[in-house]
Amino acid sequence: MRHKLALSTLLSVFWLINSGHYTPLILFFMVVSTAFVLWLCHKMNIIDDEAQPLQLTFTIPGYWVWLIKEVVVANIAVARCVWQGRASISPSVFPVKANQKSDIGKVIYANSITLTPGTVSIDFKDDEITVHALTSDSAADLQSGEMDRRVCRVEG
Amino acid sequence: MELVLDIISWLFLLTGSFFCLTGAVGLLRFPDFFSRIHAASLTDTLGAGLILTGLMIQAGWGLVLPKLLLILLFSFLAGTTASHAMAKAALKSGLKPLVVNKEEKQSGEKPSKS
């Protein structure tokens, strides 16, 4: 029930933002289409903790702030490598362990690795992510395991 | 006040453009597919992020602001997913990443395509 409420609120807000027309007829269409999508999701059986991760609501904003800071720092480092040329990069491939309990936690971790320039997750088996890193610095950053710990904390 | 906002937003737009340009240069400069992904992610993250932030300041309070935020959110999510899908597909089809050993830097080994 909680998930259905959250999903319909999200869909309505999405509609309201994208529409900009608030006449009764258009608002009626909003209700109809929201109900239709809700019914479809119900039929597809995807209304659960994975599609609407409500359990992350309060823990993820702090993680986002930290992640944005990391992304900015990594961007500057990679931009420096670009202008310094080929000699400044030392690509490496290595596995890192994802210690998250849930699938969604692992996905957040793998996606965060890819979002940060300098590291890309190229393969994922069970709880081991294969990472391609551009420089030894970006590899060392990831291997320190801070991101892993923070995602674990987001999971709660 | 308007002038200050204009200056701030232009700073964001110009820095964003610089990162987009850097991403493009990196795409041409880096030696193999996997390192080029890193360059492309420059354009994806700070490039797009800073330009959209600049546009948000230009737009001011209104319906355009949340729309720009949604574009930012979707480009972050879609960009990472696409990068991962491409990298995984390349790995699965046999493209070996070019790896430089610390002892013998610049080994000159070309990535093999099969």
Chai-1 contact restraints between the chains, C-beta under 6 A:
chainA,res_idxA,chainB,res_idxB,connection_type,confidence,min_distance_angstrom,max_distance_angstrom,comment,restraint_id
A,I17,B,P66,contact,1.0,0.0,6.0,A-B,restraint_1
A,G20,B,L63,contact,1.0,0.0,6.0,A-B,restraint_2
A,V71,B,T45,contact,1.0,0.0,6.0,A-B,restraint_3
A,N75,B,L42,contact,1.0,0.0,6.0,A-B,restraint_4
A,N75,B,L46,contact,1.0,0.0,6.0,A-B,restraint_5
A,V78,B,H38,contact,1.0,0.0,6.0,A-B,restraint_6
A,V78,B,L42,contact,1.0,0.0,6.0,A-B,restraint_7
A,A79,B,T22,contact,1.0,0.0,6.0,A-B,restraint_8
A,V82,B,T22,contact,1.0,0.0,6.0,A-B,restraint_9
A,V82,B,V25,contact,1.0,0.0,6.0,A-B,restraint_10
A,V82,B,G26,contact,1.0,0.0,6.0,A-B,restraint_11
A,R86,B,P31,contact,1.0,0.0,6.0,A-B,restraint_12
A,S90,B,V100,contact,1.0,0.0,6.0,A-B,restraint_13
A,P91,B,S35,contact,1.0,0.0,6.0,A-B,restraint_14
A,P91,B,L98,contact,1.0,0.0,6.0,A-B,restraint_15
A,P91,B,V99,contact,1.0,0.0,6.0,A-B,restraint_16
A,P91,B,V100,contact,1.0,0.0,6.0,A-B,restraint_17
A,S92,B,V99,contact,1.0,0.0,6.0,A-B,restraint_18
A,V93,B,P97,contact,1.0,0.0,6.0,A-B,restraint_19
A,V93,B,V99,contact,1.0,0.0,6.0,A-B,restraint_20
A,N111,B,T80,contact,1.0,0.0,6.0,A-B,restraint_21
A,T114,B,T80,contact,1.0,0.0,6.0,A-B,restraint_22
A,T114,B,S83,contact,1.0,0.0,6.0,A-B,restraint_23
A,T114,B,H84,contact,1.0,0.0,6.0,A-B,restraint_24
A,L115,B,T80,contact,1.0,0.0,6.0,A-B,restraint_25
A,P117,B,H38,contact,1.0,0.0,6.0,A-B,restraint_26
A,P117,B,S41,contact,1.0,0.0,6.0,A-B,restraint_27
A,P117,B,L42,contact,1.0,0.0,6.0,A-B,restraint_28
A,G118,B,H38,contact,1.0,0.0,6.0,A-B,restraint_29
A,V120,B,I37,contact,1.0,0.0,6.0,A-B,restraint_30
A,V120,B,S83,contact,1.0,0.0,6.0,A-B,restraint_31
A,V120,B,A87,contact,1.0,0.0,6.0,A-B,restraint_32
A,S121,B,H84,contact,1.0,0.0,6.0,A-B,restraint_33
A,I122,B,A87,contact,1.0,0.0,6.0,A-B,restraint_34
A,I122,B,K88,contact,1.0,0.0,6.0,A-B,restraint_35
A,I122,B,L91,contact,1.0,0.0,6.0,A-B,restraint_36
A,D123,B,K88,contact,1.0,0.0,6.0,A-B,restraint_37
A,D123,B,L91,contact,1.0,0.0,6.0,A-B,restraint_38
A,H132,B,F34,contact,1.0,0.0,6.0,A-B,restraint_39
A,H132,B,P97,contact,1.0,0.0,6.0,A-B,restraint_40
A,L134,B,S35,contact,1.0,0.0,6.0,A-B,restraint_41
A,L134,B,H38,contact,1.0,0.0,6.0,A-B,restraint_42
